[in-house]
């Protein structure tokens, strides 16, 4: 039976915004029986969801299929592994897992990364210019943030390609993409591979600390209590996965928006000071973040609809960012739009820790692309979009620079 709003179909993943508009207009608090969840599509409701202390982030259970005889080991492993991610934890565990990272992601330390990010971006763009035609995702948007987060965390460059593949396989679980049994088995194998390599790196940092984030995580903890080895592995995997997947999609979606709106691209070329608002508007217009889930700890009402305790609720970030009640002419891409208050990086206790880093990487990369590639153009208008609810972005982005 098809969904009345066409959710979770290939057409929806290609362009979810018509379905989101119908949800906002007709049923802003929608019960989705197939997921056993309620969907919030209006800005004010999604914003409230992110800030409400009655909403729990401990939602790993609904992401995993039942532990039948064929998947019992995988479900147990992934339940423990994702359960140690701070994005799936409430206080005090969330505070304890997040605290050691706050200094690394401070504004001062992020700003200090600008020379490293610029050098890597320039090198990737130079290589792309030599090719002429290239895949912007595979050749620039993905390797740039992967190199940056690997540098911040302290992962050896030679190990990054493996971590990239394992991160993609892990993210299929919260994205609920693909066939459930296949994604569980693949993700469990990725966890075991990550555990082997991170266990080795953790042992090295215990004996020979450096100035990277891994050393900070290994040797410090909230209130002087270090993270356990299992928490360290899970936390490192989260940092690595979130630290490059999200930014790659910010860059990819932003480039698509600019290249499909030549008037906006021309305005940016004419006034480089519009770069920062262009990045913010691209994240509003085609948000790389997906559905944000929470569990009610008591009965909670949204839009006049009561949701019982223990209810799974998803905030549709992309829909909230197109809410016509908040944004004038919301479906228009406008880099001169004032005060873009998008929800892409969330709000409240779980606001994205790496938001400042993602913004810096996107500004540097997109700014260099605009300056260094004046003839940049798309080679297709048919994109393969990620089919999952955690992230929005394209798998490949074929372009030509000359």
LOMI-449755 format. One record per residue (C-alpha): residue in three letters; residue number from 1; z, y, x. Coordinates in steps of 0.05 Angstrom, whole numbers, plus 5000, padded with zeros to 4 digits. Layout:
BEGIN
ala / NUM / Z / Y / X
...
***
This chain:
BEGIN
unk / 1 / 5000 / 5000 / 5000
unk / 2 / 4979 / 5067 / 5029
unk / 3 / 5029 / 5123 / 5036
unk / 4 / 5020 / 5180 / 4985
unk / 5 / 5017 / 5231 / 5042
unk / 6 / 4976 / 5188 / 5089
unk / 7 / 5030 / 5182 / 5141
unk / 8 / 5025 / 5135 / 5201
unk / 9 / 4950 / 5126 / 5194
unk / 10 / 4897 / 5138 / 5248
unk / 11 / 4876 / 5201 / 5209
unk / 12 / 4947 / 5226 / 5209
unk / 13 / 4956 / 5217 / 5284
unk / 14 / 4891 / 5255 / 5296
unk / 15 / 4912 / 5313 / 5252
unk / 16 / 4980 / 5310 / 5218
unk / 17 / 4980 / 5382 / 5194
unk / 18 / 4947 / 5374 / 5125
unk / 19 / 4998 / 5320 / 5109
unk / 20 / 5055 / 5363 / 5134
unk / 21 / 5031 / 5421 / 5090
unk / 22 / 5031 / 5377 / 5029
unk / 23 / 5101 / 5352 / 5045
unk / 24 / 5127 / 5423 / 5054
unk / 25 / 5097 / 5444 / 4988
unk / 26 / 5110 / 5383 / 4944
unk / 27 / 5168 / 5343 / 4973
unk / 28 / 5202 / 5377 / 5032
unk / 29 / 5256 / 5323 / 5032
unk / 30 / 5216 / 5259 / 5026
unk / 31 / 5244 / 5189 / 5024
unk / 32 / 5201 / 5142 / 5064
unk / 33 / 5220 / 5070 / 5043
unk / 34 / 5178 / 5036 / 5096
unk / 35 / 5221 / 5067 / 5150
unk / 36 / 5284 / 5069 / 5108
unk / 37 / 5288 / 5144 / 5125
unk / 38 / 5285 / 5214 / 5097
unk / 39 / 5235 / 5263 / 5125
unk / 40 / 5249 / 5338 / 5130
unk / 41 / 5187 / 5381 / 5136
unk / 42 / 5210 / 5454 / 5128
unk / 43 / 5234 / 5496 / 5186
unk / 44 / 5302 / 5514 / 5157
unk / 45 / 5319 / 5441 / 5142
unk / 46 / 5296 / 5416 / 5210
unk / 47 / 5335 / 5472 / 5244
unk / 48 / 5397 / 5454 / 5203
unk / 49 / 5389 / 5380 / 5221
unk / 50 / 5389 / 5396 / 5295
unk / 51 / 5452 / 5439 / 5290
unk / 52 / 5494 / 5400 / 5239
unk / 53 / 5554 / 5365 / 5271
unk / 54 / 5555 / 5315 / 5213
unk / 55 / 5490 / 5286 / 5240
unk / 56 / 5496 / 5232 / 5294
unk / 57 / 5447 / 5220 / 5350
unk / 58 / 5468 / 5147 / 5357
unk / 59 / 5405 / 5119 / 5325
unk / 60 / 5382 / 5063 / 5372
unk / 61 / 5392 / 5009 / 5320
unk / 62 / 5336 / 5032 / 5272
unk / 63 / 5287 / 5034 / 5331
unk / 64 / 5295 / 4960 / 5345
unk / 65 / 5270 / 4902 / 5302
unk / 66 / 5319 / 4848 / 5281
unk / 67 / 5340 / 4803 / 5338
unk / 68 / 5306 / 4740 / 5314
unk / 69 / 5304 / 4678 / 5359
unk / 70 / 5242 / 4702 / 5395
unk / 71 / 5267 / 4772 / 5412
unk / 72 / 5343 / 4765 / 5418
unk / 73 / 5344 / 4777 / 5493
unk / 74 / 5296 / 4836 / 5490
unk / 75 / 5334 / 4869 / 5432
unk / 76 / 5401 / 4862 / 5469
unk / 77 / 5373 / 4890 / 5534
unk / 78 / 5338 / 4949 / 5501
unk / 79 / 5397 / 4964 / 5456
unk / 80 / 5442 / 4970 / 5516
unk / 81 / 5390 / 5008 / 5557
unk / 82 / 5373 / 5060 / 5504
unk / 83 / 5446 / 5064 / 5483
unk / 84 / 5460 / 5095 / 5551
unk / 85 / 5409 / 5151 / 5540
unk / 86 / 5445 / 5217 / 5527
unk / 87 / 5393 / 5234 / 5473
unk / 88 / 5420 / 5175 / 5434
unk / 89 / 5494 / 5192 / 5445
unk / 90 / 5546 / 5236 / 5412
unk / 91 / 5605 / 5271 / 5445
unk / 92 / 5644 / 5253 / 5486
unk / 93 / 5592 / 5205 / 5516
unk / 94 / 5536 / 5256 / 5508
unk / 95 / 5577 / 5308 / 5546
unk / 96 / 5595 / 5258 / 5601
unk / 97 / 5523 / 5235 / 5611
unk / 98 / 5494 / 5306 / 5608
unk / 99 / 5545 / 5343 / 5650
unk / 100 / 5524 / 5319 / 5720
unk / 101 / 5453 / 5345 / 5707
unk / 102 / 5466 / 5415 / 5682
unk / 103 / 5470 / 5447 / 5751
unk / 104 / 5404 / 5415 / 5774
unk / 105 / 5369 / 5443 / 5713
unk / 106 / 5400 / 5512 / 5718
unk / 107 / 5354 / 5573 / 5716
unk / 108 / 5365 / 5587 / 5790
unk / 109 / 5348 / 5517 / 5812
unk / 110 / 5287 / 5512 / 5767
unk / 111 / 5260 / 5578 / 5794
unk / 112 / 5268 / 5551 / 5865
unk / 113 / 5218 / 5496 / 5848
unk / 114 / 5162 / 5545 / 5835
unk / 115 / 5131 / 5539 / 5906
unk / 116 / 5132 / 5463 / 5902
unk / 117 / 5101 / 5463 / 5832
unk / 118 / 5048 / 5514 / 5852
unk / 119 / 5028 / 5475 / 5915
unk / 120 / 5021 / 5410 / 5877
unk / 121 / 4982 / 5443 / 5820
unk / 122 / 4934 / 5478 / 5868
unk / 123 / 4921 / 5413 / 5904
unk / 124 / 4906 / 5375 / 5840
unk / 125 / 4861 / 5431 / 5814
unk / 126 / 4824 / 5434 / 5881
unk / 127 / 4810 / 5359 / 5876
unk / 128 / 4787 / 5367 / 5804
unk / 129 / 4739 / 5424 / 5823
unk / 130 / 4707 / 5378 / 5874
unk / 131 / 4696 / 5326 / 5820
unk / 132 / 4666 / 5375 / 5771
unk / 133 / 4678 / 5330 / 5711
unk / 134 / 4747 / 5298 / 5705
unk / 135 / 4802 / 5275 / 5658
unk / 136 / 4850 / 5333 / 5653
unk / 137 / 4907 / 5286 / 5631
unk / 138 / 4898 / 5233 / 5685
unk / 139 / 4879 / 5281 / 5741
unk / 140 / 4924 / 5342 / 5730
unk / 141 / 4969 / 5344 / 5669
unk / 142 / 5003 / 5276 / 5682
unk / 143 / 5008 / 5273 / 5758
unk / 144 / 5035 / 5344 / 5765
unk / 145 / 5100 / 5336 / 5725
unk / 146 / 5107 / 5264 / 5751
unk / 147 / 5107 / 5290 / 5822
unk / 148 / 5156 / 5346 / 5804
unk / 149 / 5207 / 5303 / 5767
unk / 150 / 5201 / 5250 / 5821
unk / 151 / 5216 / 5303 / 5873
unk / 152 / 5276 / 5329 / 5833
unk / 153 / 5304 / 5260 / 5819
unk / 154 / 5291 / 5232 / 5889
unk / 155 / 5240 / 5177 / 5874
unk / 156 / 5195 / 5157 / 5932
unk / 157 / 5123 / 5182 / 5919
unk / 158 / 5096 / 5112 / 5931
unk / 159 / 5139 / 5086 / 5873
unk / 160 / 5116 / 5138 / 5822
unk / 161 / 5054 / 5102 / 5796
unk / 162 / 5096 / 5042 / 5776
unk / 163 / 5148 / 5086 / 5743
unk / 164 / 5093 / 5122 / 5705
unk / 165 / 5069 / 5057 / 5674
unk / 166 / 5139 / 5032 / 5658
unk / 167 / 5157 / 5099 / 5627
unk / 168 / 5097 / 5095 / 5580
unk / 169 / 5118 / 5025 / 5560
unk / 170 / 5189 / 5047 / 5548
unk / 171 / 5170 / 5107 / 5505
unk / 172 / 5131 / 5062 / 5458
unk / 173 / 5199 / 5039 / 5430
unk / 174 / 5225 / 5107 / 5405
unk / 175 / 5153 / 5125 / 5387
unk / 176 / 5149 / 5063 / 5343
unk / 177 / 5078 / 5054 / 5367
unk / 178 / 5040 / 4988 / 5368
unk / 179 / 5060 / 4920 / 5343
unk / 180 / 5137 / 4913 / 5344
unk / 181 / 5143 / 4847 / 5381
unk / 182 / 5092 / 4866 / 5434
unk / 183 / 5124 / 4933 / 5448
unk / 184 / 5193 / 4902 / 5453
unk / 185 / 5171 / 4850 / 5504
unk / 186 / 5132 / 4901 / 5545
unk / 187 / 5189 / 4951 / 5544
unk / 188 / 5240 / 4898 / 5564
unk / 189 / 5197 / 4879 / 5624
unk / 190 / 5193 / 4953 / 5643
unk / 191 / 5269 / 4959 / 5640
unk / 192 / 5276 / 4900 / 5687
unk / 193 / 5227 / 4930 / 5736
unk / 194 / 5262 / 4998 / 5733
unk / 195 / 5329 / 4966 / 5743
unk / 196 / 5305 / 4931 / 5807
unk / 197 / 5278 / 4995 / 5839
unk / 198 / 5333 / 5042 / 5816
unk / 199 / 5387 / 4994 / 5838
unk / 200 / 5358 / 4998 / 5908
unk / 201 / 5354 / 5074 / 5906
unk / 202 / 5425 / 5080 / 5879
unk / 203 / 5452 / 5037 / 5936
unk / 204 / 5415 / 5081 / 5986
unk / 205 / 5444 / 5146 / 5957
unk / 206 / 5515 / 5117 / 5958
unk / 207 / 5509 / 5105 / 6033
unk / 208 / 5464 / 5164 / 6050
unk / 209 / 5468 / 5221 / 5999
unk / 210 / 5414 / 5274 / 5999
unk / 211 / 5404 / 5338 / 5960
unk / 212 / 5366 / 5306 / 5902
unk / 213 / 5390 / 5294 / 5830
unk / 214 / 5399 / 5219 / 5841
unk / 215 / 5451 / 5234 / 5894
unk / 216 / 5487 / 5281 / 5846
unk / 217 / 5487 / 5228 / 5791
unk / 218 / 5511 / 5173 / 5838
unk / 219 / 5567 / 5212 / 5870
unk / 220 / 5594 / 5256 / 5815
unk / 221 / 5610 / 5252 / 5741
unk / 222 / 5644 / 5290 / 5686
unk / 223 / 5718 / 5298 / 5698
unk / 224 / 5710 / 5262 / 5764
unk / 225 / 5688 / 5197 / 5730
unk / 226 / 5623 / 5171 / 5760
unk / 227 / 5571 / 5139 / 5715
unk / 228 / 5568 / 5063 / 5715
unk / 229 / 5509 / 5029 / 5749
unk / 230 / 5478 / 5012 / 5681
unk / 231 / 5486 / 5085 / 5658
unk / 232 / 5455 / 5109 / 5723
unk / 233 / 5393 / 5066 / 5715
unk / 234 / 5384 / 5086 / 5642
unk / 235 / 5395 / 5159 / 5657
unk / 236 / 5345 / 5159 / 5714
unk / 237 / 5294 / 5125 / 5670
unk / 238 / 5304 / 5177 / 5615
unk / 239 / 5297 / 5235 / 5664
unk / 240 / 5234 / 5206 / 5693
unk / 241 / 5202 / 5189 / 5626
unk / 242 / 5220 / 5253 / 5590
unk / 243 / 5207 / 5295 / 5652
unk / 244 / 5133 / 5280 / 5656
unk / 245 / 5109 / 5255 / 5588
unk / 246 / 5131 / 5317 / 5551
unk / 247 / 5102 / 5367 / 5601
unk / 248 / 5036 / 5330 / 5606
unk / 249 / 5028 / 5338 / 5531
unk / 250 / 5048 / 5412 / 5534
unk / 251 / 4992 / 5423 / 5584
unk / 252 / 4941 / 5379 / 5549
unk / 253 / 4953 / 5406 / 5479
unk / 254 / 4954 / 5477 / 5506
unk / 255 / 4887 / 5469 / 5541
unk / 256 / 4856 / 5440 / 5479
unk / 257 / 4882 / 5498 / 5438
unk / 258 / 4853 / 5549 / 5486
unk / 259 / 4786 / 5515 / 5495
unk / 260 / 4777 / 5507 / 5419
unk / 261 / 4795 / 5581 / 5408
unk / 262 / 4750 / 5619 / 5456
unk / 263 / 4773 / 5686 / 5429
unk / 264 / 4844 / 5670 / 5450
unk / 265 / 4822 / 5644 / 5517
unk / 266 / 4782 / 5708 / 5528
unk / 267 / 4844 / 5749 / 5511
unk / 268 / 4885 / 5711 / 5561
unk / 269 / 4833 / 5720 / 5616
unk / 270 / 4832 / 5794 / 5601
unk / 271 / 4908 / 5800 / 5603
unk / 272 / 4946 / 5751 / 5647
unk / 273 / 5011 / 5778 / 5620
unk / 274 / 4996 / 5738 / 5557
unk / 275 / 5006 / 5672 / 5595
unk / 276 / 5078 / 5662 / 5575
unk / 277 / 5067 / 5677 / 5501
unk / 278 / 5004 / 5633 / 5503
unk / 279 / 5046 / 5574 / 5527
unk / 280 / 5098 / 5586 / 5473
unk / 281 / 5046 / 5593 / 5419
unk / 282 / 5010 / 5530 / 5441
unk / 283 / 5076 / 5492 / 5435
unk / 284 / 5086 / 5520 / 5365
unk / 285 / 5014 / 5509 / 5343
unk / 286 / 5008 / 5437 / 5367
unk / 287 / 5078 / 5415 / 5387
unk / 288 / 5083 / 5359 / 5437
unk / 289 / 5150 / 5337 / 5408
unk / 290 / 5151 / 5287 / 5352
unk / 291 / 5199 / 5267 / 5297
unk / 292 / 5272 / 5280 / 5315
unk / 293 / 5319 / 5229 / 5286
unk / 294 / 5393 / 5232 / 5266
unk / 295 / 5441 / 5189 / 5226
unk / 296 / 5486 / 5220 / 5173
unk / 297 / 5561 / 5208 / 5184
unk / 298 / 5576 / 5228 / 5112
unk / 299 / 5536 / 5248 / 5052
unk / 300 / 5494 / 5309 / 5070
unk / 301 / 5449 / 5351 / 5026
unk / 302 / 5382 / 5379 / 5047
unk / 303 / 5340 / 5420 / 5000
unk / 304 / 5383 / 5398 / 4941
unk / 305 / 5372 / 5324 / 4958
unk / 306 / 5435 / 5285 / 4975
unk / 307 / 5428 / 5235 / 5032
unk / 308 / 5483 / 5182 / 5036
unk / 309 / 5527 / 5168 / 5096
unk / 310 / 5490 / 5123 / 5146
unk / 311 / 5422 / 5151 / 5125
unk / 312 / 5367 / 5157 / 5177
unk / 313 / 5336 / 5227 / 5176
unk / 314 / 5276 / 5252 / 5214
unk / 315 / 5261 / 5325 / 5226
unk / 316 / 5186 / 5335 / 5231
unk / 317 / 5183 / 5386 / 5287
unk / 318 / 5108 / 5396 / 5284
unk / 319 / 5113 / 5411 / 5209
unk / 320 / 5170 / 5460 / 5219
unk / 321 / 5130 / 5497 / 5271
unk / 322 / 5074 / 5508 / 5220
unk / 323 / 5120 / 5529 / 5163
unk / 324 / 5087 / 5587 / 5127
unk / 325 / 5156 / 5611 / 5105
unk / 326 / 5173 / 5628 / 5177
unk / 327 / 5106 / 5640 / 5211
unk / 328 / 5053 / 5687 / 5183
unk / 329 / 4985 / 5653 / 5179
unk / 330 / 5019 / 5592 / 5209
unk / 331 / 4956 / 5550 / 5219
unk / 332 / 4924 / 5604 / 5263
unk / 333 / 4929 / 5599 / 5339
unk / 334 / 4949 / 5669 / 5361
unk / 335 / 4974 / 5681 / 5432
unk / 336 / 4995 / 5751 / 5412
unk / 337 / 5041 / 5725 / 5358
unk / 338 / 5109 / 5760 / 5363
unk / 339 / 5175 / 5723 / 5370
unk / 340 / 5151 / 5651 / 5369
unk / 341 / 5216 / 5615 / 5347
unk / 342 / 5189 / 5544 / 5350
unk / 343 / 5234 / 5483 / 5348
unk / 344 / 5195 / 5443 / 5401
unk / 345 / 5254 / 5436 / 5448
unk / 346 / 5307 / 5430 / 5394
unk / 347 / 5371 / 5467 / 5383
unk / 348 / 5445 / 5455 / 5388
unk / 349 / 5481 / 5405 / 5433
unk / 350 / 5418 / 5364 / 5444
unk / 351 / 5372 / 5422 / 5463
unk / 352 / 5323 / 5396 / 5515
unk / 353 / 5355 / 5399 / 5584
unk / 354 / 5288 / 5404 / 5619
unk / 355 / 5257 / 5458 / 5574
unk / 356 / 5257 / 5512 / 5629
unk / 357 / 5224 / 5464 / 5678
unk / 358 / 5171 / 5444 / 5627
unk / 359 / 5156 / 5517 / 5612
unk / 360 / 5150 / 5534 / 5686
unk / 361 / 5103 / 5476 / 5700
unk / 362 / 5060 / 5493 / 5640
unk / 363 / 5055 / 5566 / 5658
unk / 364 / 5037 / 5551 / 5730
unk / 365 / 4986 / 5497 / 5713
unk / 366 / 4953 / 5532 / 5655
unk / 367 / 4952 / 5598 / 5692
unk / 368 / 4917 / 5566 / 5751
unk / 369 / 4867 / 5531 / 5706
unk / 370 / 4848 / 5596 / 5672
unk / 371 / 4840 / 5632 / 5739
unk / 372 / 4808 / 5577 / 5780
unk / 373 / 4763 / 5547 / 5727
unk / 374 / 4727 / 5603 / 5690
unk / 375 / 4674 / 5553 / 5664
unk / 376 / 4723 / 5500 / 5641
unk / 377 / 4698 / 5465 / 5578
unk / 378 / 4711 / 5404 / 5536
unk / 379 / 4663 / 5345 / 5542
unk / 380 / 4682 / 5317 / 5474
unk / 381 / 4712 / 5340 / 5408
unk / 382 / 4735 / 5270 / 5390
unk / 383 / 4803 / 5257 / 5422
unk / 384 / 4845 / 5193 / 5425
unk / 385 / 4913 / 5217 / 5402
unk / 386 / 4977 / 5180 / 5418
unk / 387 / 4995 / 5137 / 5358
unk / 388 / 5070 / 5144 / 5353
unk / 389 / 5124 / 5190 / 5325
unk / 390 / 5161 / 5210 / 5389
unk / 391 / 5105 / 5249 / 5423
unk / 392 / 5040 / 5284 / 5405
unk / 393 / 4985 / 5288 / 5456
unk / 394 / 4918 / 5259 / 5476
unk / 395 / 4910 / 5197 / 5519
unk / 396 / 4849 / 5226 / 5555
unk / 397 / 4819 / 5296 / 5559
unk / 398 / 4750 / 5295 / 5590
unk / 399 / 4729 / 5365 / 5614
unk / 400 / 4680 / 5398 / 5661
unk / 401 / 4696 / 5454 / 5709
unk / 402 / 4625 / 5474 / 5723
***
